[in-house]
Amino acid sequence: MSRPLRLLLVDDSLMDRHLAEEVFAEYAHLCEVTTVGGGQEALEYLRTSGTSLPDVVLLDVNMPGMSGFEVLEAMKADPRLVQIPVVMLTTSNHDHDITRAYTLHASSYLIKSLSFQDFVAQVEGFLEFWTRARLTSWPDAVS
């Protein structure tokens, strides 16, 4: 039996974080979710010595201070973080945002559903894909 999928959710909206935590809690047997409220906080968490790196990062695009694109760029420039898949999770469906995300090597771009039922379906699809796609040989912690 493999360990649960480790997720890091980065979103400045407290309401969106709580909603996601509630939905992911229904799948606690499949995943462990850590949430942070901003880009700088995410990078500090990821760069903390001994931290178990997530299997996937769910990253909001539009955040004050440090945008999701800036976080993605910093992760892909960091040898310790470069291999972690990043899924941009946002309400923006602008072509330039989608293009920029893939140019910066995002693994995918997921537009947040506005309806709760649709969001639950998105989470189910996300978990189904990433529990199968993750690399189980990744280290549990890297200092």
N, C-alpha and C positions, 0 to 999 in steps of 0.2 A: 504494500500500500504506500503510495507516495504522499508526501506532506501536502497540506493545503497550499494553494496558490497564494503567494504574498503580493499584495497590491499596495501601492502608495497613491492616494488620491490627493491632488493639489488643486484647491479651489478656494477663491477668496470669499465666496458666498457661504455663510454659515448655514443658511437654509438648504442650499444644494448639498453641502457636506452631510448634514443630518439626514436628508432624504436618501442620499446614496448609502450612508451607514445603515439606515433602516432596511433598505432593499438588500444590501449585501449580507446583513445579519441573517436573512432567510436562507442564505447559502453558506453559513458558517462552516459546514462540513467540507466545503470546497475551497474556501478562501479565508484569508486573514487580511483585514483592511486597516491601514494606518492612514489618518488624514492630517493634512497640514493646511494652513490658511494662506500661504503665499509662496512665491518663488524662492526667496532667500531662505525661508524656513525649510523648504524642501531640500535645497542644496546643503544646508547645515546638517539636516537629518541624514542625508545620503553620505555625507563625508565624515560622519562621526565614526571614529575607530571602533571596530567590533560590531557595528550595526549589521544586522542581517539585511542584505540588499533585497529589494523587491524583485519579483519576477517580471512585473509590468508596472509602469507608472501611467496613471490617468491624469492628464495635465490640462487644466483650463487654459484657454488662449488669452482672454482679456482679464488681466489682473493688475491692480495698481502697484506701483513700485517696480516690480520685475515681471514682465509679461511671460506668458508660457513659451513664446518663441525664444526669449532670452534664457530661460531655464533649459530648454531643449538644446540650445547652442552650447551652453556651459556643460551640460551632461555629455554631449558628443565630443567635446574637447577634453574631457577628463578620462584618462586611461582606465580608471577604476569603474567608471559609470557608462562608458561608451557602449557596452554590449547590452544594456538594459533596454528592452523595447519600450517605446513611449507612444501612447495613444492620446492624441489630442481630443479632448472632450469639451465641446463648446456649443454655443448657440449660433455661432457665425457660420454661414454657408457662403461667404464671399470667396470667389475664385482665387483672389490674391492671397487670402489666408490659407486656403487649402494648398495652393502651389508652394507657398513659403514653408508650410509644415513639412511637406515631402522633400523640398530642397534641403531642409535642415535635418533630414533623415528620420522623420517620425515614422513609426511602423504603420499607423493608420490614423484616420481622421473620422471621429464619430460626432455627429451633430445630435445634441441633447434633444430628446423628445419632450414636448411640452406636456403631454398627458402622462399621468402616473402609470397607467397600464402599459403604455408604449415604452416608458422608461424601464419598467420591470422586464419587458420583453428584450430590450436592448441589453440589460444586465445579464439575462439568461444567455443570450447569444454570445456576448463577450466572454462570459465564464466558460461556456462550452468550447469556444475556439481556443482561449488561452490555456485552459487546463490540458488540452491536447497538444498545443503548439510549443509550450515552454520547454526550455532545455533543462532537463532534470540533473544534468551534470554540472550546472553552475554551482559555485561554492555557496555555502550557507552564510558565511561571514568572511569578509576580507578586511584586513586592518590597513 
